[in-house]
Amino acid sequence: MTQAPPPDQIPPNRPHGGGWSAARNRGAPDRGATSRIEHVRVTSPDLARRAALGVLQKRMIFGLGGFVLIFGVLAGRLIDVSVINPVHPDAAAIAAQLPRTNILLPPPARAEITDRNGTILAVSLPGAALYANPKQIGDPGEVARRITAVIPALDPGWLESRLADRKRDFVYLDRGLTAAQELAVNQLGIPGVYFEDIEHRHYPEGDLAAHILGGVTPDQRGIAGVEQYFNKSLTGDPSTPLRLSIDIGAEGIVRQETEQAMTDYAGVGACGIVISARTGRVLAMASLPDYRAGDLGTAPANDRFNRCVSGDYEPGSVFKLMTLSMALNSGMIHYWDKFDTTHPLHVGRFTVTDFEPAHIWMTVPHILEVSSNIGASRIATILGPDIQRAWLRKLGFFGKPPIQLPEAQPAMYHPKSSWKLLTTMTVSFGNGIAMSPLQMISAVVPVVNGGVYYPPSLDASGPPPAGVRVMTRRTSLIMRKMMRNVVVAPDGTGVYARVPGYLVGGKTGTAQVVGPNGRYMKHLNDASFMAAFPMTDPRYVVYVVVLQPHATKKMLPFCHGFTTGGYVAAPAVANIIARIGPMLGIMPLSGEKLAAAQAALSIPVDPLPPPGRSGLGPGHMFPPGASKYAYMLAGQKPPATIDEAAHDEALTRTEMWQPLGATAETISVPSAPIIGGAISHQTMNASPSFTHAGG
C-alpha cells in the first residue's frame, strides 16, 4: 500500500505558476469537456479513524440507552409513589423541618379575676423592672439625670443615692416601667443599668370595685381585698380565673349614684351595696372615697378604708327591721297590737322621742311607717334582752361577717353584763350598737326573702352559699307588706324611694354620729335607706349610707334643711333600682298587673284584730311572758313571777336555726289571717329541735 504524502506537500506534476493551466491537474479535462472517473485512495489512517468513530458511536448509543432506561425507571417510580400509590409524608418529620417560632407569652404567675359575666377585672401582664449595679456606675449624678429625663416620676436625689451605694451590687430603680420607658432607657445605653422581666398587675376598670379587688405587692402577692383572701388559689392555679359575684355594670351604677348623693350633701364618705336576696351573693359594693385599684400603695389611708366592711356605724331606724321581725317571729307580738307612743320615754337622764311625735297608740305597721322610736322601745322591752340578744347573735351581729375580704370587722355592742333596760331600748331603734353596712344588709335578706339567711359572699365560682331558715315565711311576708307601706303611704318616711313600675319597699335610717370622745356629736348624723325589690318576690336588696351629710345650698330647696335618710339616701336608692332593674331582667309593671301586685302587698296602717281575737293596747299592754323591763318602762310594778313558759317559747322561736332541706314541722299558733295576703296565720314552719346560732 502506498504511503500517503504529508498533508502540506504540493501535489506532484503541478506547476508553480498561476492561471488555469497551472491550476488544472494533469489529465483533467479541459473546460466544457466531460468529467472523467477518478480513483480515490483510502489510506490506513483514514480507516483507523473511521473504526474509532464507529466504536464511539456504538458507545454513545449504549450510554444513551442506559440513561433512557434509568430515567424511565425513575419516572415510573415517581408516578407510582405520587399518583398511583402516593406515600403520605410523615407529620413528625415535617414538623421537625419547620422553623421553630414561639410568639406566645409565658403563662402568668397569677390568675385573672373576672366579674360574674367574665369581664376581666384584674390581669397580670409581662413587664420590666429597672435595676442597676452601683459598682458599675461611673457618675451616679449624671446617670440619675439621664434616667429622670425619660422617667420624670423618679426623684433625682433618691435615684442618685441609690446609684451611689457602692456597698451593694443590686438596687431596684423602678419596678413599674412602661414599654415606652423601657425603650427610652435602653436607648440611653448606660453601663451598669439593666432590665428584669417581671409581671405587672393591671386593673382595666380603674376605680370600679377597687375595695373589693384590693391590690398586690410589686412581687405579685395579694395584700388587700380578694387579691389577699384568694392569694393561694390565684397563684396555685394561674390558668383558672377567679369569678366574682359582682356585675361590673351594676357596680358602676351603684358607685355613680352613691357618689352623687355624697357630693350633693357634702358627705365625708358613703357606701352602696346591692346583694341577691336569693343567694346572699354581692352584686355591687362601692365604698367612697375610693382609689384606682392599681394605685393601692400610693392611695391615701382615707381612700383605702373600706366603709362597707371595715367601718362600724350606728344604723339608726333601719334597725327597726330587726326589732319588728324579731317581735312578730316570737309570737308574743302581732301586727295589730297597739303601743303607747303618746309621750316621750324617760330613763334616768336619757329621753327617747320621735322625730315627728304623733301622741297616739300605734300599731306595728304604723310604727314602721313613721319610724317611731318610742314604739320600737315599747316592743323591745316586752321581749327583753335575752330574746333581743339571741336574735342579733343568730343574724351574725356578734361576729365577723363571713365575707371574702380580710378587712371585714365585727360589730360593736354592749356586753351582756351591761345590756339592761336602756340598752334594750336604744338598740331597738339602732342606737347603742354599730356594725358595718354589709352586716346590716345581710341581716335584712331573710326579712324579705321568706326567712332564709345566706352568708354574704363574693365568690361566684362555686355553688351558692347554703341557706338557713331563721324566721317564718309569715313573718317575712308581713315585713314585706309593712316595708312597702313605708314607701307608698302618704306619711311614709321613704316616699322618695318610689320607682314607677317597681314594687319597692324599704326603711329609712338616720343615726347620730359618735365622736372621738365616745359622745354623740351635735348637728351631725349618718343617713341611710334600706330597700328591696320587687316586694312580691324580692330578688335584690339595696342599701345606701351617706356619712355626715349637710344641707347644701344646692339641695336646700329639696331637703328643707333636713339630712335624714328619706331625703339623702332614698333618692339614690330609687335611681339605682331604676337603672339596674332592666339590666337584671326585672321589668317595670303597669296597668292591671301593677294594681294587682300592689293590692297583694296592701296592709292597713291601723289594722283591727281578727274576729274573736284581741290585741295589746290601752288596758292590756303586756302579753304573757313580757319582760320586767316593759313594766318598768310603763311605770308599773312587774309581777312577782313572769310567765316563764311563754317567754321560753318565744325564745325558742327566736333561736330558730333550720338548715334548708331539713324536715320541717309546724308550731300551732292562734288562727288569724294576714290582711291582703294568701298565707294563713295557723302554722309557722319551724324545726322541732332548734340549733342555737353561733357567734
Secondary structure, DSSP 8 states (H G I E B T S, - for coil): ------TTS--TT--SS-SHHHHS-TT---TTS----------HHHHHHHHHHHHHHHHHHHHHHHHHHHHHHHHHHHHIIIIIS-----HHHHHHHS----------SS--EE-TT--EEEEEEEEEEEEE-GGG-S-HHHHHHHHHHH-TTS-HHHHHHHHT-TT-S-EEEEEEE-HHHHHHHHHH--TTEEEEEEEEEE-TTTTTTHHHH-EE-TTS-EEEHHHHHTHHHHHH-TTS-EEBS--HHHHHHHHHHHHHHHHHTT-SEEEEEEEETTT-BEEEEEEES---GGGGGGS-HHHH--TTTT--B--GGGGHHHHHHHHHHHSS--TT-EEE-SS-EEETTEEE--SS---SEEEHHHHHHHT-HHHHHHHHHHH-HHHHHHHHHHTTTTS----S-TT----B---GGG--HHHHHHHHTT-S-BB-HHHHHHHHHHHHTTSEE---B-B-SS-----EE-S-HHHHHHHHHHHHHHHHSTT-TTGGG-BTTB--EEEEEEEEEE-TTSSEEEEEEEEEEEEEE-TTS--EEEEEEEES----TTTHHHHTT---HHHHTHHHHHHHHHHHHHHTT-----HHHHHHHHHHT---SS----TT---SBTTB---TT--HHHHHHTT----SS--HHHHHHHHHHHT--EETTS--EEEE------TT-S--SSEEEE-SS------
